[in-house]
Amino acid sequence: MTAIPANAASLARLAAAHPDATIVAGATDVGLWITKQMRTLPKIIHVHNARELHEIEETADTLSIGAAATYAEAEEAMRKLDPDVGEALRRLGSTQVRASGTVGGNIANGSPIGDTPPMLIALGANLVLRHGDSERSLPIEDFFIAYGKQDRKPGELVWRVDVPKLKSGEAFRAYKISKRFDQDISAVMAGFKFALAGRRVSSARLAFGGLAATPKRAANAEAALAGASLGDEKSWEAAIAALAEDFAPISDMRASAAYRLDVAQALLRKALIELSVNSSAETRVIGIREKAA
């Protein structure tokens, strides 16, 4: 069975009626199951014709992105959240991948190395899921339970992600570390949101991909960073060291466990340095390249 429902309501009902079906959006992931793993998929439901799921709506406080919105469709709006979000999306695959891959698919597949979940977790996004005619919402960080396991029951669809915009006094940073600068899978992906009270960090949301079986917040580092002064690097050390308590990375073909932890700690220090001098150009390859030009 292969079905392409004509609208969102039909899609939700069909998925609920066939909970064993494979949901396909851009096929940048599922397509490889067929071409590389030679898997047979008896039931496929394609979401492309559900135009409602491509919608991107903006209010004064929130950006809402339909799950079937491609990266290309969502990039302009997401870039407005913060320039670092835009830079991360620019490096997400190729132009062709961004034209077909979807924001919802990057979340739904539960990959521990997806590029968008750490940023969305740091920003405090909520995920909306739909089963038939019923919807529910949860913090996106709670969607990822364990490797290969998400808080999504059979027949339930990732429907929309609601992303709060940054408020006054908040700062955001995102970094992607990979073997190649462009079109490569992340070894470490980091998203940080800081709430600042003058020159002090009143609170922080620190999220990483590539350091655990799921995209995950660094709870111990967040707690240690509260009250740290941007003018006193010694006050950052406890938070940087606490990342070793938050994560026990593994080694694989992309990076060793030791490298991943070293990079995570360096990225948190880098973010704090950038905030302390109120400039990112001196710590960014892209900034150096632009200066040279």
PASEBA-1860 file (N, C-alpha, C; in nm, 3 decimals):
! residues 293
1> MTAIPANA> 0.083/-0.120/0.000/0.000/0.000/0.000/0.087/0.124/0.000 ~ 0.061/0.213/-0.092/0.123/0.345/-0.093/0.013/0.448/-0.104 ~ 0.011/0.546/-0.013/-0.095/0.646/-0.011/-0.036/0.784/0.004 ~ -0.098/0.881/-0.064/-0.061/1.022/-0.051/-0.189/1.098/-0.020 ~ -0.227/1.109/0.107/-0.352/1.178/0.143/-0.355/1.321/0.091 ~ -0.475/1.366/0.053/-0.490/1.495/-0.011/-0.488/1.612/0.085 ~ -0.509/1.586/0.215/-0.509/1.695/0.312/-0.468/1.642/0.448 ~ -0.449/1.733/0.541/-0.396/1.697/0.673/-0.491/1.608/0.751
9> ASLARLAA> -0.621/1.635/0.746/-0.717/1.554/0.820/-0.717/1.410/0.771 ~ -0.713/1.392/0.638/-0.708/1.257/0.581/-0.579/1.187/0.620 ~ -0.470/1.261/0.620/-0.341/1.204/0.660/-0.347/1.152/0.803 ~ -0.399/1.233/0.894/-0.404/1.192/1.035/-0.491/1.068/1.053 ~ -0.606/1.065/0.986/-0.696/0.950/0.999/-0.633/0.823/0.940 ~ -0.568/0.838/0.825/-0.508/0.721/0.761/-0.392/0.665/0.844 ~ -0.310/0.754/0.899/-0.198/0.708/0.983/-0.249/0.637/1.107 ~ -0.358/0.687/1.167/-0.415/0.623/1.284/-0.472/0.486/1.250
17> AHPDATIV> -0.528/0.474/1.128/-0.587/0.346/1.086/-0.481/0.245/1.045 ~ -0.362/0.293/1.009/-0.253/0.204/0.967/-0.127/0.238/1.048 ~ -0.128/0.203/1.176/-0.014/0.242/1.262/0.117/0.173/1.225 ~ 0.110/0.070/1.140/0.232/-0.001/1.099/0.292/0.057/0.972 ~ 0.232/0.162/0.918/0.283/0.222/0.794/0.409/0.305/0.821 ~ 0.494/0.312/0.721/0.610/0.399/0.726/0.570/0.537/0.674 ~ 0.596/0.639/0.756/0.563/0.776/0.718/0.681/0.835/0.642 ~ 0.655/0.889/0.524/0.761/0.945/0.440/0.732/1.092/0.414
25> AGATDVGL> 0.834/1.173/0.433/0.825/1.316/0.401/0.921/1.345/0.287 ~ 1.045/1.381/0.318/1.142/1.409/0.213/1.219/1.287/0.165 ~ 1.210/1.175/0.240/1.277/1.049/0.206/1.429/1.058/0.210 ~ 1.484/1.163/0.272/1.629/1.172/0.282/1.685/1.067/0.377 ~ 1.600/1.011/0.463/1.639/0.904/0.553/1.578/0.772/0.507 ~ 1.446/0.769/0.492/1.377/0.648/0.452/1.424/0.598/0.316 ~ 1.456/0.689/0.227/1.504/0.648/0.095/1.627/0.559/0.103 ~ 1.713/0.585/0.201/1.834/0.504/0.217/1.803/0.364/0.270
33> WITKQMRT> 1.692/0.351/0.342/1.652/0.216/0.386/1.631/0.125/0.265 ~ 1.577/0.185/0.159/1.546/0.107/0.038/1.668/0.091/-0.050 ~ 1.740/0.199/-0.077/1.850/0.193/-0.173/1.977/0.133/-0.115 ~ 2.000/0.147/0.016/2.124/0.096/0.077/2.101/-0.031/0.159 ~ 1.990/-0.035/0.234/1.963/-0.152/0.318/1.875/-0.255/0.248 ~ 1.823/-0.220/0.132/1.739/-0.309/0.053/1.617/-0.358/0.131 ~ 1.562/-0.268/0.213/1.444/-0.305/0.292/1.318/-0.293/0.207 ~ 1.221/-0.379/0.239/1.090/-0.373/0.176/0.993/-0.306/0.273
41> LPKIIHVH> 0.921/-0.205/0.225/0.827/-0.131/0.308/0.686/-0.159/0.256 ~ 0.612/-0.248/0.323/0.480/-0.288/0.272/0.379/-0.174/0.267 ~ 0.387/-0.081/0.362/0.292/0.030/0.366/0.368/0.162/0.377 ~ 0.335/0.253/0.289/0.397/0.384/0.290/0.289/0.491/0.284 ~ 0.298/0.588/0.373/0.210/0.704/0.369/0.296/0.828/0.352 ~ 0.272/0.900/0.243/0.352/1.018/0.211/0.275/1.143/0.254 ~ 0.344/1.237/0.316/0.278/1.353/0.376/0.278/1.476/0.286 ~ 0.339/1.469/0.171/0.365/1.590/0.092/0.240/1.670/0.059
49> NARELHEI> 0.130/1.603/0.025/0.011/1.675/-0.020/-0.069/1.740/0.093 ~ -0.031/1.713/0.217/-0.098/1.777/0.331/-0.042/1.918/0.346 ~ -0.096/2.011/0.268/-0.038/2.144/0.261/-0.036/2.215/0.395 ~ -0.131/2.181/0.481/-0.135/2.245/0.614/-0.006/2.218/0.691 ~ 0.056/2.103/0.665/0.179/2.068/0.737/0.301/2.140/0.681 ~ 0.284/2.214/0.575/0.392/2.296/0.521/0.385/2.440/0.573 ~ 0.280/2.471/0.647/0.258/2.610/0.688/0.356/2.653/0.796 ~ 0.395/2.778/0.787/0.484/2.840/0.886/0.415/2.968/0.933
57> EETADTLS> 0.383/2.972/1.061/0.311/3.086/1.115/0.395/3.154/1.222 ~ 0.383/3.285/1.226/0.464/3.364/1.319/0.376/3.459/1.397 ~ 0.395/3.461/1.530/0.332/3.560/1.616/0.443/3.643/1.679 ~ 0.405/3.733/1.767/0.505/3.817/1.832/0.601/3.735/1.917 ~ 0.554/3.621/1.967/0.636/3.544/2.061/0.682/3.407/2.010 ~ 0.618/3.356/1.903/0.639/3.216/1.866/0.648/3.199/1.715 ~ 0.733/3.105/1.675/0.739/3.060/1.537/0.688/2.917/1.534 ~ 0.582/2.891/1.456/0.524/2.757/1.445/0.554/2.702/1.306
65> IGAAATYA> 0.613/2.583/1.304/0.659/2.523/1.179/0.589/2.390/1.161 ~ 0.515/2.376/1.051/0.452/2.250/1.019/0.555/2.142/0.994 ~ 0.524/2.019/1.033/0.623/1.911/1.030/0.672/1.879/0.890 ~ 0.589/1.903/0.788/0.629/1.871/0.650/0.699/1.986/0.581 ~ 0.719/2.098/0.651/0.793/2.210/0.592/0.937/2.166/0.566 ~ 0.983/2.186/0.445/1.121/2.152/0.415/1.215/2.255/0.478 ~ 1.342/2.219/0.485/1.440/2.315/0.535/1.438/2.441/0.450 ~ 1.426/2.424/0.319/1.424/2.539/0.229/1.304/2.628/0.256
73> EAEEAMRK> 1.188/2.567/0.283/1.068/2.644/0.312/1.078/2.718/0.445 ~ 1.145/2.655/0.542/1.149/2.710/0.677/1.271/2.797/0.704 ~ 1.371/2.792/0.617/1.499/2.855/0.648/1.488/3.004/0.676 ~ 1.417/3.077/0.594/1.409/3.222/0.613/1.348/3.257/0.748 ~ 1.239/3.189/0.784/1.175/3.217/0.912/1.262/3.173/1.028 ~ 1.327/3.058/1.017/1.410/3.008/1.125/1.535/3.093/1.144 ~ 1.585/3.147/1.034/1.703/3.234/1.042/1.674/3.356/1.128 ~ 1.549/3.402/1.127/1.512/3.518/1.206/1.517/3.490/1.356
81> LDPDVGEA> 1.509/3.362/1.395/1.520/3.330/1.537/1.654/3.374/1.591 ~ 1.758/3.347/1.513/1.894/3.389/1.548/1.985/3.357/1.430 ~ 2.084/3.440/1.400/2.173/3.412/1.288/2.241/3.276/1.297 ~ 2.268/3.227/1.420/2.332/3.097/1.434/2.242/2.984/1.384 ~ 2.112/2.997/1.399/2.020/2.897/1.345/2.032/2.894/1.193 ~ 2.036/3.010/1.133/2.051/3.018/0.989/2.181/2.958/0.940 ~ 2.289/2.984/1.012/2.418/2.930/0.972/2.420/2.778/0.983 ~ 2.357/2.723/1.088/2.349/2.578/1.102/2.268/2.516/0.988
89> LRRLGSTQ> 2.158/2.580/0.951/2.076/2.528/0.842/2.149/2.536/0.709 ~ 2.231/2.639/0.691/2.307/2.650/0.566/2.400/2.532/0.547 ~ 2.446/2.475/0.657/2.540/2.363/0.652/2.470/2.228/0.658 ~ 2.337/2.228/0.665/2.263/2.103/0.676/2.245/2.044/0.536 ~ 2.327/1.948/0.502/2.317/1.884/0.373/2.347/1.978/0.257 ~ 2.300/1.937/0.141/2.318/2.015/0.019/2.190/2.092/-0.012 ~ 2.194/2.172/-0.117/2.075/2.243/-0.160/1.962/2.144/-0.191 ~ 1.997/2.032/-0.254/1.896/1.932/-0.288/1.834/1.871/-0.163
97> VRASGTVG> 1.918/1.842/-0.063/1.867/1.785/0.062/1.775/1.884/0.132 ~ 1.815/2.011/0.136/1.733/2.111/0.203/1.600/2.135/0.129 ~ 1.598/2.104/0.001/1.476/2.121/-0.077/1.375/2.010/-0.051 ~ 1.421/1.896/0.003/1.330/1.784/0.025/1.320/1.740/0.170 ~ 1.431/1.747/0.244/1.428/1.710/0.385/1.340/1.804/0.466 ~ 1.277/1.752/0.571/1.180/1.831/0.647/1.223/1.850/0.792 ~ 1.175/1.959/0.850/1.203/1.988/0.991/1.143/1.878/1.079 ~ 1.019/1.839/1.049/0.955/1.735/1.128/1.023/1.601/1.116
105> GNIANGSP> 1.073/1.569/0.997/1.143/1.442/0.979/1.271/1.435/1.059 ~ 1.342/1.548/1.070/1.465/1.554/1.147/1.441/1.530/1.295 ~ 1.320/1.561/1.339/1.281/1.536/1.478/1.228/1.394/1.494 ~ 1.137/1.354/1.403/1.064/1.228/1.418/1.154/1.106/1.414 ~ 1.264/1.112/1.337/1.347/0.993/1.328/1.429/0.968/1.455 ~ 1.434/1.066/1.545/1.497/1.045/1.675/1.647/1.030/1.672 ~ 1.711/1.070/1.564/1.856/1.053/1.555/1.928/1.130/1.664 ~ 2.029/1.069/1.726/2.107/1.143/1.827/2.201/1.246/1.768
113> IGDTPPML> 2.214/1.247/1.634/2.304/1.342/1.568/2.229/1.433/1.471 ~ 2.098/1.444/1.484/2.023/1.538/1.402/2.066/1.681/1.432 ~ 2.064/1.767/1.331/2.114/1.903/1.349/2.016/1.995/1.420 ~ 1.886/1.979/1.395/1.791/2.076/1.452/1.751/2.050/1.596 ~ 1.740/1.924/1.644/1.692/1.904/1.781/1.771/1.976/1.891 ~ 1.906/1.975/1.891/1.975/2.048/1.999/1.940/2.196/2.000 ~ 1.927/2.257/1.882/1.891/2.399/1.878/1.749/2.420/1.929 ~ 1.656/2.333/1.887/1.518/2.348/1.929/1.501/2.322/2.078
121> IALGANLV> 1.576/2.225/2.130/1.572/2.199/2.274/1.623/2.321/2.351 ~ 1.736/2.376/2.307/1.792/2.493/2.376/1.696/2.611/2.371 ~ 1.625/2.626/2.262/1.530/2.737/2.248/1.401/2.714/2.326 ~ 1.381/2.593/2.379/1.262/2.565/2.459/1.139/2.536/2.376 ~ 1.156/2.472/2.260/1.045/2.444/2.170/0.953/2.337/2.226 ~ 0.827/2.346/2.186/0.727/2.243/2.215/0.691/2.170/2.088 ~ 0.669/2.040/2.101/0.633/1.956/1.987/0.485/1.919/1.996 ~ 0.415/1.934/1.886/0.274/1.896/1.879/0.264/1.767/1.799
129> LRHGDSER> 0.195/1.667/1.856/0.173/1.539/1.788/0.024/1.520/1.767 ~ -0.011/1.446/1.662/-0.153/1.424/1.632/-0.179/1.277/1.604 ~ -0.287/1.227/1.664/-0.334/1.091/1.639/-0.481/1.100/1.604 ~ -0.515/1.075/1.479/-0.653/1.094/1.436/-0.694/1.240/1.449 ~ -0.796/1.264/1.529/-0.843/1.402/1.549/-0.791/1.463/1.678 ~ -0.705/1.391/1.751/-0.656/1.438/1.880/-0.513/1.488/1.870 ~ -0.486/1.599/1.938/-0.351/1.655/1.943/-0.302/1.663/2.087 ~ -0.171/1.654/2.104/-0.110/1.677/2.234/0.022/1.748/2.213
137> SLPIEDFF> 0.067/1.815/2.317/0.191/1.893/2.309/0.283/1.854/2.424 ~ 0.412/1.853/2.397/0.510/1.824/2.501/0.639/1.898/2.469 ~ 0.720/1.927/2.571/0.852/1.986/2.543/0.931/1.893/2.452 ~ 0.995/1.949/2.353/1.062/1.864/2.255/1.168/1.776/2.318 ~ 1.229/1.822/2.426/1.332/1.739/2.490/1.274/1.610/2.547 ~ 1.144/1.610/2.582/1.080/1.491/2.638/1.040/1.390/2.531 ~ 1.046/1.431/2.405/1.009/1.341/2.296/1.112/1.230/2.280 ~ 1.237/1.260/2.310/1.347/1.164/2.291/1.367/1.086/2.420
145> IAYGKQDR> 1.332/0.958/2.418/1.335/0.875/2.539/1.465/0.797/2.549 ~ 1.498/0.724/2.445/1.620/0.643/2.439/1.656/0.625/2.293 ~ 1.769/0.561/2.268/1.809/0.541/2.129/1.701/0.463/2.054 ~ 1.651/0.520/1.945/1.549/0.453/1.866/1.411/0.452/1.928 ~ 1.392/0.522/2.039/1.262/0.524/2.106/1.220/0.667/2.134 ~ 1.103/0.703/2.083/1.049/0.837/2.105/0.910/0.827/2.169 ~ 0.866/0.935/2.229/0.733/0.939/2.290/0.629/0.963/2.180 ~ 0.607/0.860/2.101/0.512/0.867/1.990/0.447/0.730/1.976
153> KPGELVWR> 0.316/0.724/1.998/0.248/0.595/1.990/0.221/0.559/1.845 ~ 0.195/0.431/1.816/0.168/0.390/1.678/0.055/0.470/1.615 ~ 0.080/0.516/1.495/-0.021/0.593/1.424/-0.022/0.740/1.457 ~ 0.061/0.782/1.551/0.068/0.923/1.589/0.174/0.992/1.505 ~ 0.146/1.115/1.465/0.235/1.188/1.375/0.295/1.310/1.444 ~ 0.422/1.336/1.416/0.479/1.466/1.449/0.410/1.567/1.359 ~ 0.346/1.668/1.421/0.256/1.756/1.348/0.310/1.898/1.332 ~ 0.370/1.950/1.437/0.413/2.090/1.435/0.513/2.112/1.547
161> VDVPKLKS> 0.603/2.207/1.528/0.693/2.248/1.636/0.674/2.397/1.659 ~ 0.654/2.433/1.785/0.634/2.572/1.825/0.760/2.621/1.897 ~ 0.824/2.721/1.840/0.953/2.767/1.891/0.939/2.907/1.950 ~ 0.964/2.924/2.079/0.960/3.059/2.137/1.071/3.146/2.081 ~ 1.039/3.269/2.053/1.142/3.363/2.009/1.225/3.409/2.129 ~ 1.346/3.452/2.100/1.431/3.502/2.207/1.374/3.630/2.265 ~ 1.383/3.640/2.397/1.335/3.760/2.466/1.451/3.854/2.494 ~ 1.417/3.973/2.536/1.519/4.069/2.575/1.603/4.010/2.689
169> GEAFRAYK> 1.733/4.020/2.679/1.821/3.966/2.782/1.860/3.821/2.757 ~ 1.814/3.762/2.647/1.852/3.625/2.614/1.948/3.625/2.495 ~ 2.040/3.531/2.496/2.137/3.516/2.388/2.143/3.370/2.347 ~ 2.169/3.348/2.219/2.170/3.211/2.166/2.298/3.187/2.088 ~ 2.349/3.065/2.097/2.463/3.022/2.017/2.439/2.879/1.971 ~ 2.484/2.848/1.849/2.477/2.712/1.797/2.605/2.683/1.719 ~ 2.652/2.559/1.730/2.776/2.519/1.665/2.762/2.376/1.613 ~ 2.810/2.357/1.492/2.814/2.222/1.433/2.959/2.184/1.408
177> ISKRFDQD> 2.999/2.069/1.459/3.134/2.018/1.440/3.125/1.892/1.356 ~ 3.193/1.893/1.242/3.191/1.777/1.152/3.324/1.770/1.079 ~ 3.349/1.658/1.014/3.477/1.640/0.946/3.490/1.737/0.828 ~ 3.379/1.756/0.757/3.375/1.857/0.651/3.290/1.973/0.700 ~ 3.320/2.093/0.651/3.243/2.209/0.694/3.102/2.205/0.639 ~ 3.089/2.163/0.514/2.958/2.158/0.449/2.917/2.014/0.422 ~ 2.785/1.992/0.420/2.727/1.865/0.375/2.785/1.744/0.447 ~ 2.791/1.750/0.578/2.844/1.638/0.654/2.762/1.615/0.779
185> ISAVMAGF> 2.765/1.491/0.828/2.695/1.454/0.951/2.771/1.510/1.070 ~ 2.699/1.555/1.169/2.761/1.613/1.288/2.834/1.508/1.370 ~ 2.951/1.544/1.420/3.013/1.467/1.528/2.961/1.520/1.661 ~ 2.950/1.653/1.670/2.889/1.720/1.786/2.807/1.837/1.735 ~ 2.686/1.848/1.787/2.601/1.964/1.757/2.561/2.025/1.890 ~ 2.573/2.156/1.902/2.544/2.222/2.029/2.450/2.339/2.008 ~ 2.354/2.353/2.100/2.266/2.469/2.103/2.261/2.523/2.245 ~ 2.287/2.653/2.262/2.290/2.714/2.395/2.200/2.838/2.397
193> KFALAGRR> 2.118/2.847/2.500/2.045/2.971/2.523/2.078/3.022/2.663 ~ 2.117/3.147/2.672/2.156/3.207/2.799/2.059/3.320/2.834 ~ 2.013/3.320/2.957/1.938/3.434/3.010/2.037/3.517/3.090 ~ 2.052/3.643/3.053/2.155/3.728/3.113/2.093/3.837/3.198 ~ 2.155/3.860/3.312/2.120/3.973/3.397/2.244/4.061/3.405 ~ 2.250/4.158/3.316/2.372/4.237/3.308/2.485/4.150/3.257 ~ 2.591/4.140/3.336/2.707/4.061/3.298/2.708/3.924/3.365 ~ 2.594/3.882/3.415/2.584/3.750/3.479/2.486/3.660/3.403
201> VSSARLAF> 2.514/3.530/3.408/2.425/3.430/3.351/2.325/3.390/3.459 ~ 2.201/3.430/3.443/2.101/3.393/3.544/2.053/3.250/3.525 ~ 2.047/3.203/3.400/2.012/3.063/3.373/2.056/3.030/3.232 ~ 2.058/2.900/3.201/2.100/2.857/3.068/2.032/2.727/3.031 ~ 2.011/2.709/2.902/1.966/2.581/2.846/2.075/2.536/2.749 ~ 2.140/2.425/2.782/2.254/2.375/2.705/2.217/2.238/2.650 ~ 2.211/2.224/2.519/2.170/2.098/2.458/2.274/2.053/2.356 ~ 2.295/1.922/2.351/2.396/1.866/2.261/2.339/1.747/2.184
209> GGLAATPK> 2.387/1.731/2.063/2.369/1.609/1.987/2.504/1.544/1.966 ~ 2.506/1.411/1.960/2.632/1.340/1.938/2.703/1.298/2.065 ~ 2.650/1.336/2.181/2.716/1.302/2.308/2.643/1.193/2.384 ~ 2.524/1.155/2.339/2.444/1.056/2.410/2.356/0.984/2.309 ~ 2.274/0.892/2.357/2.188/0.813/2.268/2.073/0.895/2.212 ~ 2.050/1.012/2.269/1.947/1.104/2.221/2.002/1.246/2.229 ~ 1.940/1.341/2.159/1.973/1.482/2.186/1.936/1.511/2.332 ~ 2.023/1.581/2.404/2.005/1.586/2.548/2.057/1.717/2.607
217> RAANAEAA> 1.986/1.763/2.712/2.033/1.881/2.786/2.141/1.842/2.886 ~ 2.223/1.941/2.919/2.332/1.921/3.016/2.288/1.981/3.150 ~ 2.215/1.902/3.227/2.151/1.953/3.349/2.253/2.000/3.453 ~ 2.360/1.925/3.472/2.458/1.962/3.573/2.533/2.089/3.533 ~ 2.568/2.098/3.406/2.637/2.218/3.359/2.546/2.341/3.368 ~ 2.417/2.323/3.337/2.323/2.435/3.348/2.317/2.487/3.490 ~ 2.308/2.394/3.587/2.301/2.435/3.727/2.428/2.505/3.771 ~ 2.543/2.454/3.726/2.670/2.513/3.766/2.693/2.649/3.704
225> LAGASLGD> 2.631/2.674/3.591/2.653/2.801/3.521/2.570/2.915/3.579 ~ 2.463/2.885/3.650/2.377/2.990/3.705/2.457/3.081/3.798 ~ 2.453/3.210/3.770/2.525/3.307/3.852/2.666/3.337/3.805 ~ 2.714/3.264/3.703/2.849/3.288/3.654/2.860/3.428/3.593 ~ 2.978/3.487/3.607/3.004/3.621/3.555/3.073/3.612/3.420 ~ 3.024/3.689/3.323/3.089/3.691/3.192/3.227/3.756/3.199 ~ 3.251/3.831/3.304/3.381/3.895/3.319/3.481/3.813/3.399 ~ 3.443/3.694/3.444/3.531/3.612/3.527/3.532/3.470/3.474
233> EKSWEAAI> 3.633/3.437/3.395/3.638/3.304/3.333/3.646/3.192/3.436 ~ 3.700/3.221/3.553/3.707/3.116/3.655/3.568/3.071/3.699 ~ 3.470/3.159/3.688/3.335/3.124/3.730/3.267/3.031/3.630 ~ 3.329/3.009/3.513/3.273/2.919/3.412/3.321/2.775/3.432 ~ 3.432/2.760/3.503/3.501/2.631/3.504/3.416/2.516/3.557 ~ 3.338/2.543/3.662/3.256/2.436/3.719/3.155/2.384/3.618 ~ 3.097/2.475/3.540/2.999/2.434/3.440/3.066/2.356/3.327 ~ 3.180/2.402/3.284/3.253/2.332/3.177/3.292/2.193/3.222
241> AALAEDFA> 3.343/2.182/3.345/3.381/2.051/3.398/3.260/1.961/3.416 ~ 3.144/2.018/3.448/3.024/1.938/3.475/2.973/1.865/3.352 ~ 3.015/1.907/3.233/2.973/1.835/3.113/3.020/1.690/3.116 ~ 3.130/1.663/3.186/3.177/1.525/3.200/3.083/1.443/3.288 ~ 3.004/1.508/3.373/2.903/1.439/3.452/2.774/1.419/3.372 ~ 2.747/1.509/3.280/2.624/1.503/3.203/2.629/1.400/3.090 ~ 2.749/1.374/3.037/2.759/1.290/2.919/2.871/1.188/2.931 ~ 2.846/1.072/2.870/2.948/0.968/2.854/2.946/0.927/2.707
249> PISDMRAS> 3.008/1.005/2.620/2.999/0.979/2.476/3.060/0.845/2.437 ~ 3.027/0.800/2.317/3.087/0.679/2.262/3.179/0.718/2.147 ~ 3.265/0.626/2.110/3.352/0.644/1.993/3.287/0.575/1.873 ~ 3.294/0.639/1.758/3.247/0.577/1.635/3.328/0.633/1.519 ~ 3.279/0.610/1.397/3.357/0.650/1.279/3.370/0.801/1.265 ~ 3.284/0.877/1.333/3.289/1.023/1.320/3.382/1.089/1.420 ~ 3.395/1.030/1.540/3.478/1.093/1.643/3.495/0.997/1.760 ~ 3.601/1.017/1.835/3.621/0.939/1.957/3.542/1.000/2.072
257> AAYRLDVA> 3.521/0.921/2.176/3.449/0.971/2.293/3.523/1.088/2.357 ~ 3.656/1.076/2.369/3.735/1.182/2.432/3.727/1.311/2.350 ~ 3.734/1.297/2.218/3.725/1.415/2.131/3.591/1.484/2.148 ~ 3.484/1.406/2.151/3.350/1.464/2.163/3.337/1.544/2.293 ~ 3.384/1.489/2.403/3.372/1.560/2.530/3.461/1.684/2.530 ~ 3.582/1.673/2.478/3.671/1.790/2.470/3.606/1.901/2.386 ~ 3.546/1.863/2.275/3.482/1.961/2.188/3.363/2.026/2.257 ~ 3.282/1.947/2.325/3.166/2.002/2.395/3.209/2.106/2.497
265> QALLRKAL> 3.313/2.075/2.572/3.361/2.169/2.672/3.418/2.294/2.606 ~ 3.489/2.276/2.496/3.546/2.391/2.425/3.436/2.479/2.367 ~ 3.328/2.418/2.319/3.219/2.497/2.261/3.147/2.581/2.366 ~ 3.129/2.526/2.486/3.067/2.605/2.591/3.158/2.722/2.629 ~ 3.287/2.696/2.639/3.381/2.805/2.668/3.377/2.910/2.554 ~ 3.375/2.863/2.432/3.371/2.953/2.316/3.248/3.043/2.322 ~ 3.133/2.985/2.354/3.009/3.064/2.361/3.020/3.172/2.467 ~ 3.076/3.137/2.582/3.089/3.234/2.690/3.189/3.343/2.656
273> IELSVNSS> 3.295/3.306/2.585/3.391/3.407/2.540/3.324/3.502/2.444 ~ 3.247/3.449/2.351/3.176/3.536/2.256/3.083/3.632/2.327 ~ 3.011/3.581/2.426/2.920/3.668/2.500/2.997/3.773/2.581 ~ 3.111/3.734/2.632/3.186/3.824/2.719/3.241/3.944/2.644 ~ 3.272/3.925/2.515/3.326/4.035/2.435/3.222/4.091/2.339 ~ 3.101/4.030/2.342/2.988/4.078/2.260/3.021/4.077/2.111 ~ 3.097/3.976/2.069/3.131/3.963/1.927/3.165/3.818/1.898 ~ 3.120/3.767/1.785/3.152/3.630/1.746/3.261/3.624/1.639
281> AETRVIGI> 3.293/3.735/1.574/3.379/3.732/1.457/3.517/3.674/1.487 ~ 3.571/3.705/1.605/3.707/3.663/1.635/3.718/3.513/1.663 ~ 3.607/3.445/1.683/3.613/3.303/1.716/3.553/3.216/1.607 ~ 3.513/3.275/1.496/3.445/3.201/1.391/3.526/3.197/1.263 ~ 3.532/3.080/1.203/3.600/3.066/1.073/3.532/3.156/0.971 ~ 3.398/3.158/0.971/3.327/3.239/0.874/3.359/3.388/0.892 ~ 3.379/3.431/1.016/3.413/3.570/1.041/3.552/3.605/0.988 ~ 3.646/3.513/1.005/3.782/3.534/0.956/3.782/3.541/0.804
289> REKAA> 3.702/3.450/0.741/3.695/3.447/0.596/3.637/3.578/0.541 ~ 3.533/3.628/0.607/3.472/3.753/0.562/3.567/3.870/0.577 ~ 3.646/3.871/0.685/3.743/3.979/0.704/3.849/3.976/0.595 ~ 3.892/3.853/0.561/3.997/3.839/0.459/3.947/3.887/0.323 ~ 3.817/3.866/0.299/3.759/3.909/0.171/3.751/4.061/0.164
END
